[in-house]
Structure formats: structure tokens, C-alpha cells
Amino acid sequence: QVQLVESGGGLVQAGGSLRLSCAASGRTFGSYVMAWFLQAPGKEREFVAAISWRDLNTYYTYDADSVKGRFTIPRDNVKNTLYLQMNTVNAEDTAVYYCAADNHFTARPRALSEYNYWGQGTQVTVSS
């Protein structure tokens, strides 16, 4: 059983920053993947960033070209929480952001099909 609880969405000015949180249950060891996706109105859900754990000491991070150098995914292992630190946001970042997870290591974290667990989504709106 994996549950994901998201928070931190809201209104932010262009050029500003926002930090989203995804609190996850069930991951204490082994292979695991967690990611952020976004979905704008009328469009398909698309990849933002991910971390995929091969084992306790080995992991890999990935991000989309559109957020490279702007977004990072800090994590708090004690709280079992993944964050999306959004910096220098722009209008194109406006969307519902979803946290996703699964209990396996993957080299294809950008694929929707890799994830069986999803959060409820949190709205991010960038204004100027």
C-alpha cells in the first residue's frame, strides 16, 4: 500500500519560486521511483522530474528539458517526502502537478506506465 499526499500549490508570480511536497508511505528500503508530472488543461500529462532508487545507496535523477536548471527534487528521507523546488517559474509552468510513485527501479521514469500510485494533484498558477 502506497499513499501520496501532495501540498504546496498556489499562485506565484513569474520569476518567483514555489515548493511542492509529496509525502509518501511505504518506502523504507530497496528499489523505488518517485516523480513529478504536470498536466495543463486540455493536454496530456507530461514528465517533470524523477528520482529512481536502485538500492539503499544508489539512485538516479532525471528532469525534463523544459525545467532543466530551474527545478530540483530535494527529498527528506526521515519524513519520506519528495519535494519539487520550482525556481524562475514562467507562465508555461501553470498546470496541475501530480506526484507519482512505484516500488521498483526504472530507467524509464518519464513514462506514465511506470507508475501505479498517484497523488491527487495540486494546482500551480503563475501570474505576471
N, CA and C atoms as a LAMMPS dump frame, in Angstrom:
ITEM: TIMESTEP
0
ITEM: NUMBER OF ATOMS
384
ITEM: BOX BOUNDS ff ff ff
-5.0000000000000000e+02 5.0000000000000000e+02
-5.0000000000000000e+02 5.0000000000000000e+02
-5.0000000000000000e+02 5.0000000000000000e+02
ITEM: ATOMS id mol type element x y z
1 1 1 N 0.822 -1.176 0
2 1 2 C 0 0 0
3 1 3 C 0.875 1.251 0
4 2 1 N 0.678 2.096 -0.999
5 2 2 C 1.394 3.352 -1.099
6 2 3 C 0.376 4.474 -1.213
7 3 1 N 0.531 5.464 -0.384
8 3 2 C -0.315 6.64 -0.436
9 3 3 C 0.546 7.881 -0.621
10 4 1 N 0.084 8.78 -1.463
11 4 2 C 0.802 10.005 -1.756
12 4 3 C -0.085 11.197 -1.431
13 5 1 N 0.442 12.107 -0.647
14 5 2 C -0.293 13.302 -0.26
15 5 3 C 0.509 14.524 -0.685
16 6 1 N -0.071 15.316 -1.58
17 6 2 C 0.603 16.48 -2.134
18 6 3 C 0.125 17.758 -1.473
19 7 1 N 0.999 18.743 -1.465
20 7 2 C 0.658 20.055 -0.946
21 7 3 C 1.623 21.087 -1.512
22 8 1 N 1.315 22.354 -1.317
23 8 2 C 2.226 23.422 -1.677
24 8 3 C 1.87 24.223 -2.914
25 9 1 N 0.841 23.806 -3.633
26 9 2 C 0.447 24.542 -4.817
27 9 3 C -0.161 25.883 -4.469
28 10 1 N -0.273 26.734 -5.478
29 10 2 C -0.847 28.043 -5.264
30 10 3 C -0.489 29.001 -6.372
31 11 1 N -0.688 30.273 -6.092
32 11 2 C -0.413 31.338 -7.043
33 11 3 C 0.973 31.912 -6.796
34 12 1 N 1.741 32.065 -7.863
35 12 2 C 3.08 32.611 -7.748
36 12 3 C 3.363 33.516 -8.948
37 13 1 N 4.117 34.568 -8.731
38 13 2 C 4.46 35.483 -9.813
39 13 3 C 5.548 34.907 -10.702
40 14 1 N 5.499 35.258 -11.969
41 14 2 C 6.553 34.858 -12.893
42 14 3 C 7.904 35.317 -12.367
43 15 1 N 8.88 34.423 -12.446
44 15 2 C 10.2 34.71 -11.925
45 15 3 C 10.397 34.298 -10.484
46 16 1 N 9.309 33.974 -9.811
47 16 2 C 9.374 33.586 -8.422
48 16 3 C 9.605 32.109 -8.227
49 17 1 N 9.423 31.665 -6.984
50 17 2 C 9.683 30.278 -6.618
51 17 3 C 8.521 29.676 -5.845
52 18 1 N 8.432 28.362 -5.906
53 18 2 C 7.403 27.62 -5.198
54 18 3 C 7.956 26.244 -4.867
55 19 1 N 7.526 25.695 -3.743
56 19 2 C 7.985 24.371 -3.339
57 19 3 C 6.802 23.456 -3.075
58 20 1 N 6.698 22.407 -3.86
59 20 2 C 5.654 21.415 -3.69
60 20 3 C 6.17 20.251 -2.858
61 21 1 N 5.271 19.618 -2.123
62 21 2 C 5.628 18.487 -1.285
63 21 3 C 4.796 17.27 -1.644
64 22 1 N 5.417 16.114 -1.553
65 22 2 C 4.724 14.844 -1.737
66 22 3 C 5.153 13.906 -0.624
67 23 1 N 4.26 13.683 0.313
68 23 2 C 4.529 12.774 1.415
69 23 3 C 4.078 11.374 1.031
70 24 1 N 4.998 10.428 1.093
71 24 2 C 4.727 9.07 0.644
72 24 3 C 4.795 8.074 1.792
73 25 1 N 3.971 7.055 1.692
74 25 2 C 4.015 5.952 2.632
75 25 3 C 4.592 4.722 1.943
76 26 1 N 5.188 3.821 2.735
77 26 2 C 5.55 2.51 2.224
78 26 3 C 6.979 2.287 1.76
79 27 1 N 7.761 3.336 1.59
80 27 2 C 9.134 3.157 1.121
81 27 3 C 10.111 3.282 2.273
82 28 1 N 10.744 2.178 2.602
83 28 2 C 11.758 2.181 3.645
84 28 3 C 13.074 1.556 3.183
85 29 1 N 13.04 0.852 2.049
86 29 2 C 14.231 0.188 1.539
87 29 3 C 14.027 -0.243 0.095
88 30 1 N 15.136 -0.619 -0.547
89 30 2 C 15.077 -1.265 -1.847
90 30 3 C 14.805 -0.34 -3.02
91 31 1 N 14.296 -0.919 -4.094
92 31 2 C 14.04 -0.191 -5.326
93 31 3 C 12.759 0.628 -5.235
94 32 1 N 12.823 1.846 -5.745
95 32 2 C 11.69 2.737 -5.652
96 32 3 C 11.866 3.866 -6.651
97 33 1 N 10.755 4.372 -7.155
98 33 2 C 10.806 5.523 -8.033
99 33 3 C 9.715 6.506 -7.63
100 34 1 N 10.058 7.763 -7.606
101 34 2 C 9.095 8.824 -7.355
102 34 3 C 9.319 9.921 -8.373
103 35 1 N 8.234 10.569 -8.762
104 35 2 C 8.327 11.545 -9.831
105 35 3 C 7.267 12.624 -9.706
106 36 1 N 7.489 13.686 -10.447
107 36 2 C 6.508 14.737 -10.622
108 36 3 C 6.119 14.823 -12.087
109 37 1 N 4.821 14.958 -12.319
110 37 2 C 4.271 15.188 -13.644
111 37 3 C 3.393 16.426 -13.595
112 38 1 N 3.142 17.014 -14.743
113 38 2 C 2.217 18.127 -14.812
114 38 3 C 1.196 17.894 -15.91
115 39 1 N 0.05 18.536 -15.744
116 39 2 C -0.986 18.451 -16.754
117 39 3 C -1.686 19.797 -16.876
118 40 1 N -1.564 20.399 -18.043
119 40 2 C -2.258 21.638 -18.341
120 40 3 C -3.638 21.314 -18.899
121 41 1 N -4.595 22.229 -18.779
122 41 2 C -5.951 21.98 -19.273
123 41 3 C -5.966 21.576 -20.742
124 42 1 N -6.666 20.484 -21.036
125 42 2 C -6.793 20.026 -22.409
126 42 3 C -5.576 19.335 -22.979
127 43 1 N -4.561 19.111 -22.158
128 43 2 C -3.348 18.476 -22.64
129 43 3 C -3.036 17.209 -21.861
130 44 1 N -2.177 16.4 -22.441
131 44 2 C -1.768 15.162 -21.8
132 44 3 C -0.819 15.432 -20.642
133 45 1 N -0.807 14.521 -19.706
134 45 2 C 0.11 14.615 -18.591
135 45 3 C 1.542 14.422 -19.087
136 46 1 N 2.466 15.239 -18.59
137 46 2 C 3.835 15.152 -19.045
138 46 3 C 4.829 15.159 -17.892
139 47 1 N 5.972 14.589 -18.153
140 47 2 C 7.008 14.395 -17.161
141 47 3 C 7.686 15.689 -16.751
142 48 1 N 8.014 15.793 -15.474
143 48 2 C 8.749 16.939 -14.954
144 48 3 C 10.117 16.51 -14.422
145 49 1 N 10.121 15.642 -13.417
146 49 2 C 11.369 15.21 -12.799
147 49 3 C 11.128 13.936 -12.01
148 50 1 N 12.195 13.173 -11.769
149 50 2 C 12.054 11.917 -11.042
150 50 3 C 13.342 11.526 -10.343
151 51 1 N 13.186 10.672 -9.344
152 51 2 C 14.309 10.013 -8.699
153 51 3 C 13.998 8.531 -8.639
154 52 1 N 14.942 7.716 -9.082
155 52 2 C 14.762 6.272 -9.116
156 52 3 C 15.862 5.611 -8.301
157 53 1 N 15.446 4.901 -7.258
158 53 2 C 16.38 4.237 -6.361
159 53 3 C 16.627 2.803 -6.803
160 54 1 N 17.886 2.478 -7.069
161 54 2 C 18.264 1.114 -7.418
162 54 3 C 18.368 0.251 -6.168
163 55 1 N 18.954 0.816 -5.132
164 55 2 C 19.042 0.184 -3.829
165 55 3 C 19.199 1.285 -2.792
166 56 1 N 19.538 0.9 -1.588
167 56 2 C 19.609 1.858 -0.495
168 56 3 C 20.612 2.979 -0.746
169 57 1 N 21.663 2.686 -1.494
170 57 2 C 22.753 3.642 -1.671
171 57 3 C 22.952 4.151 -3.091
172 58 1 N 22.095 3.742 -4
173 58 2 C 22.265 4.112 -5.397
174 58 3 C 20.975 4.661 -5.976
175 59 1 N 21.044 5.855 -6.516
176 59 2 C 19.873 6.447 -7.14
177 59 3 C 20.27 7.317 -8.315
178 60 1 N 19.291 7.62 -9.145
179 60 2 C 19.486 8.454 -10.322
180 60 3 C 18.368 9.476 -10.397
181 61 1 N 18.702 10.653 -10.87
182 61 2 C 17.698 11.683 -11.041
183 61 3 C 17.56 12.066 -12.503
184 62 1 N 16.365 12.518 -12.849
185 62 2 C 16.034 12.868 -14.22
186 62 3 C 15.167 14.117 -14.2
187 63 1 N 15.247 14.898 -15.248
188 63 2 C 14.321 16.008 -15.388
189 63 3 C 14.068 16.331 -16.851
190 64 1 N 12.965 17.017 -17.085
191 64 2 C 12.587 17.398 -18.438
192 64 3 C 13.423 18.579 -18.898
193 65 1 N 13.606 18.68 -20.205
194 65 2 C 14.376 19.784 -20.759
195 65 3 C 13.777 21.14 -20.386
196 66 1 N 12.468 21.19 -20.293
197 66 2 C 11.786 22.444 -20.018
198 66 3 C 12.046 22.987 -18.619
199 67 1 N 12.495 22.135 -17.708
200 67 2 C 12.733 22.575 -16.333
201 67 3 C 14.195 22.455 -15.923
202 68 1 N 15.029 21.981 -16.809
203 68 2 C 16.447 21.807 -16.511
204 68 3 C 17.074 23.12 -16.06
205 69 1 N 17.75 23.071 -14.915
206 69 2 C 18.379 24.26 -14.381
207 69 3 C 17.463 25.148 -13.573
208 70 1 N 16.176 24.851 -13.556
209 70 2 C 15.213 25.648 -12.8
210 70 3 C 14.576 24.878 -11.652
211 71 1 N 14.265 23.62 -11.883
212 71 2 C 13.597 22.805 -10.867
213 71 3 C 14.551 21.76 -10.313
214 72 1 N 14.403 21.469 -9.04
215 72 2 C 15.128 20.371 -8.417
216 72 3 C 14.165 19.549 -7.574
217 73 1 N 14.598 18.349 -7.187
218 73 2 C 13.733 17.476 -6.392
219 73 3 C 14.436 17.049 -5.096
220 74 1 N 14.526 17.959 -4.149
221 74 2 C 15.067 17.593 -2.845
222 74 3 C 14.184 16.55 -2.172
223 75 1 N 14.763 15.778 -1.273
224 75 2 C 13.973 14.792 -0.555
225 75 3 C 14.379 14.749 0.909
226 76 1 N 13.423 14.392 1.718
227 76 2 C 13.628 14.24 3.142
228 76 3 C 13.349 12.776 3.454
229 77 1 N 14.394 12.014 3.656
230 77 2 C 14.239 10.581 3.884
231 77 3 C 13.582 10.263 5.222
232 78 1 N 13.812 11.116 6.193
233 78 2 C 13.21 10.903 7.502
234 78 3 C 11.695 11.031 7.42
235 79 1 N 11.24 12.047 6.713
236 79 2 C 9.807 12.277 6.556
237 79 3 C 9.221 11.53 5.369
238 80 1 N 10.083 10.86 4.599
239 80 2 C 9.661 10.143 3.397
240 80 3 C 8.885 11.061 2.452
241 81 1 N 9.471 12.206 2.2
242 81 2 C 8.83 13.242 1.409
243 81 3 C 9.722 13.681 0.256
244 82 1 N 9.126 13.786 -0.909
245 82 2 C 9.794 14.314 -2.087
246 82 3 C 9.26 15.711 -2.368
247 83 1 N 10.147 16.624 -2.682
248 83 2 C 9.767 17.992 -2.987
249 83 3 C 10.022 18.307 -4.45
250 84 1 N 9.307 19.282 -4.938
251 84 2 C 9.629 19.886 -6.219
252 84 3 C 9.905 21.35 -5.946
253 85 1 N 11.17 21.723 -6.009
254 85 2 C 11.563 23.108 -5.827
255 85 3 C 11.534 23.794 -7.187
256 86 1 N 10.596 24.698 -7.345
257 86 2 C 10.38 25.371 -8.61
258 86 3 C 10.935 26.783 -8.528
259 87 1 N 11.95 27.062 -9.322
260 87 2 C 12.557 28.382 -9.359
261 87 3 C 12.397 29.011 -10.734
262 88 1 N 12.417 30.329 -10.751
263 88 2 C 12.288 31.081 -12.001
264 88 3 C 11.117 30.561 -12.827
265 89 1 N 9.964 30.512 -12.198
266 89 2 C 8.79 29.976 -12.876
267 89 3 C 8.317 30.925 -13.973
268 90 1 N 7.639 30.369 -14.958
269 90 2 C 7.057 31.154 -16.033
270 90 3 C 5.648 30.651 -16.318
271 91 1 N 4.962 31.324 -17.212
272 91 2 C 3.567 31.013 -17.498
273 91 3 C 3.37 29.573 -17.977
274 92 1 N 4.363 29.036 -18.652
275 92 2 C 4.272 27.671 -19.162
276 92 3 C 4.292 26.628 -18.059
277 93 1 N 4.643 27.037 -16.848
278 93 2 C 4.656 26.123 -15.715
279 93 3 C 3.279 25.972 -15.08
280 94 1 N 2.338 26.787 -15.484
281 94 2 C 0.986 26.717 -14.945
282 94 3 C 0.343 25.382 -15.309
283 95 1 N -0.062 24.632 -14.296
284 95 2 C -0.628 23.305 -14.511
285 95 3 C -0.991 22.688 -13.173
286 96 1 N -1.648 21.541 -13.242
287 96 2 C -1.82 20.706 -12.063
288 96 3 C -0.604 19.793 -11.978
289 97 1 N 0.024 19.756 -10.825
290 97 2 C 1.206 18.932 -10.625
291 97 3 C 0.848 17.691 -9.83
292 98 1 N 1.283 16.544 -10.325
293 98 2 C 0.989 15.266 -9.708
294 98 3 C 2.257 14.575 -9.245
295 99 1 N 2.195 14.014 -8.077
296 99 2 C 3.246 13.141 -7.588
297 99 3 C 2.911 11.707 -7.987
298 100 1 N 3.922 10.953 -8.388
299 100 2 C 3.734 9.566 -8.778
300 100 3 C 4.82 8.7 -8.163
301 101 1 N 4.509 7.415 -7.961
302 101 2 C 5.48 6.519 -7.348
303 101 3 C 5.215 5.071 -7.72
304 102 1 N 6.246 4.258 -7.559
305 102 2 C 6.099 2.814 -7.658
306 102 3 C 7.268 2.157 -6.946
307 103 1 N 7.086 0.906 -6.594
308 103 2 C 8.085 0.189 -5.807
309 103 3 C 9.015 -0.651 -6.686
310 104 1 N 9.668 0.014 -7.606
311 104 2 C 10.67 -0.636 -8.449
312 104 3 C 11.639 0.402 -8.993
313 105 1 N 12.813 -0.056 -9.376
314 105 2 C 13.757 0.804 -10.062
315 105 3 C 13.432 0.823 -11.543
316 106 1 N 13.529 1.981 -12.15
317 106 2 C 13.276 2.072 -13.574
318 106 3 C 14.262 3.02 -14.242
319 107 1 N 14.637 2.665 -15.452
320 107 2 C 15.45 3.536 -16.29
321 107 3 C 14.578 4.328 -17.256
322 108 1 N 13.265 4.179 -17.121
323 108 2 C 12.305 4.901 -17.94
324 108 3 C 11.333 5.701 -17.074
325 109 1 N 11.836 6.575 -16.236
326 109 2 C 10.966 7.301 -15.305
327 109 3 C 10.057 8.324 -15.976
328 110 1 N 10.286 8.623 -17.238
329 110 2 C 9.457 9.591 -17.946
330 110 3 C 8.143 8.994 -18.436
331 111 1 N 8.019 7.684 -18.378
332 111 2 C 6.833 7.004 -18.881
333 111 3 C 5.749 6.92 -17.818
334 112 1 N 4.551 7.334 -18.173
335 112 2 C 3.41 7.264 -17.263
336 112 3 C 3.145 5.846 -16.777
337 113 1 N 3.374 4.877 -17.652
338 113 2 C 3.079 3.487 -17.35
339 113 3 C 3.955 2.898 -16.252
340 114 1 N 5.01 3.579 -15.881
341 114 2 C 5.892 3.094 -14.83
342 114 3 C 5.309 3.264 -13.434
343 115 1 N 4.25 4.027 -13.317
344 115 2 C 3.729 4.398 -12.003
345 115 3 C 2.337 3.845 -11.743
346 116 1 N 2.191 3.192 -10.62
347 116 2 C 0.901 2.667 -10.199
348 116 3 C 0.244 3.501 -9.112
349 117 1 N 0.997 4.405 -8.531
350 117 2 C 0.477 5.231 -7.447
351 117 3 C 0.591 6.694 -7.803
352 118 1 N -0.502 7.408 -7.59
353 118 2 C -0.584 8.823 -7.939
354 118 3 C -1.23 9.625 -6.833
355 119 1 N -0.75 10.843 -6.676
356 119 2 C -1.379 11.772 -5.76
357 119 3 C -2.579 12.433 -6.405
358 120 1 N -3.237 13.279 -5.639
359 120 2 C -4.469 13.92 -6.097
360 120 3 C -4.219 15.129 -6.988
361 121 1 N -3.008 15.623 -7.003
362 121 2 C -2.659 16.791 -7.787
363 121 3 C -2.783 18.072 -6.996
364 122 1 N -1.947 19.036 -7.337
365 122 2 C -2.013 20.351 -6.713
366 122 3 C -1.808 21.413 -7.79
367 123 1 N -2.659 22.425 -7.762
368 123 2 C -2.66 23.442 -8.809
369 123 3 C -1.554 24.468 -8.589
370 124 1 N -0.808 24.746 -9.644
371 124 2 C 0.176 25.818 -9.649
372 124 3 C -0.213 26.807 -10.739
373 125 1 N -0.372 28.06 -10.355
374 125 2 C -0.727 29.102 -11.301
375 125 3 C 0.32 30.208 -11.252
376 126 1 N 0.902 30.501 -12.396
377 126 2 C 1.926 31.536 -12.495
378 126 3 C 1.312 32.773 -13.115
379 127 1 N 1.428 33.883 -12.424
380 127 2 C 0.881 35.148 -12.891
381 127 3 C 2.003 36.139 -13.17
382 128 1 N 1.673 37.181 -13.924
383 128 2 C 2.633 38.237 -14.23
384 128 3 C 1.984 39.606 -14.242
